[in-house]
């Protein structure tokens, strides 16, 4: 199974863009090298776009929309992919967290739950007026 075959167009807007780049190219019977000439990029770059490893820029997609007369299809996909939710963000975060030697969390008002002590929790309750000194 090729990397391109693992791209699910329903997984994200970026997946849809990668799939459509491959789909439109193959429907026209074009090679990666032929598309690379249209967008003024390398064959490998186009291959990486279709595999979802790289993301094309606006200029490349404008050239494709013009050459293939898509009415701005790829430029619209790019716009929505950039502004839409990326469902893979947490997977990327977990990978960074796994490889980190130190994880620092900052919040100006509270301490993360796992780092809270009993004294801290009591002080919060007192400050919120939910507990008096005598109850501690």
CORKAMO-V198162 format. One record per backbone hydrogen bond with DSSP energy under -1.0 kcal/mol. NH is the residue of the N-H (numbers start at 0). CO is the residue of the C=O. E is the energy in kcal/mol with one decimal. If there is no record, write none. Layout:
[[NH | CO | E] [NH | CO | E]]
This chain:
[[5 | 2 | -1.4] [6 | 3 | -1.2] [10 | 7 | -2.0] [15 | 11 | -2.1] [16 | 12 | -2.4] [17 | 13 | -2.4] [18 | 14 | -2.5] [19 | 15 | -2.9] [20 | 16 | -2.2] [21 | 17 | -1.8] [22 | 18 | -3.2] [23 | 19 | -2.8] [24 | 20 | -1.6] [25 | 21 | -2.8] [26 | 22 | -2.3] [27 | 23 | -1.1] [29 | 24 | -2.2] [34 | 30 | -2.0] [35 | 31 | -2.4] [36 | 32 | -1.8] [37 | 33 | -1.4] [38 | 34 | -2.2] [40 | 35 | -2.4] [45 | 41 | -1.9] [46 | 42 | -2.3] [47 | 43 | -2.4] [48 | 44 | -2.0] [49 | 45 | -2.2] [50 | 46 | -1.5] [51 | 48 | -1.2] [52 | 47 | -1.9] [53 | 47 | -1.4] [60 | 56 | -1.9] [61 | 57 | -2.4] [62 | 58 | -1.9] [63 | 59 | -1.9] [64 | 60 | -2.8] [65 | 61 | -2.1] [66 | 62 | -2.7] [67 | 63 | -2.9] [69 | 64 | -1.6] [75 | 71 | -2.4] [76 | 72 | -2.3] [77 | 73 | -2.3] [78 | 74 | -2.2] [79 | 75 | -2.5] [80 | 76 | -2.7] [81 | 77 | -2.4] [82 | 78 | -1.9] [83 | 79 | -1.7] [88 | 85 | -2.0] [91 | 87 | -2.1] [92 | 88 | -2.2] [93 | 89 | -2.7] [94 | 90 | -1.9] [95 | 91 | -2.1] [96 | 92 | -2.6] [97 | 93 | -2.7] [98 | 94 | -1.6] [114 | 111 | -1.8] [115 | 112 | -1.4] [120 | 116 | -2.2] [121 | 117 | -2.4] [122 | 118 | -2.3] [123 | 119 | -2.1] [124 | 120 | -2.1] [125 | 121 | -2.5] [126 | 122 | -2.4] [127 | 123 | -1.9] [128 | 125 | -1.4] [129 | 124 | -2.4] [134 | 131 | -1.2]]
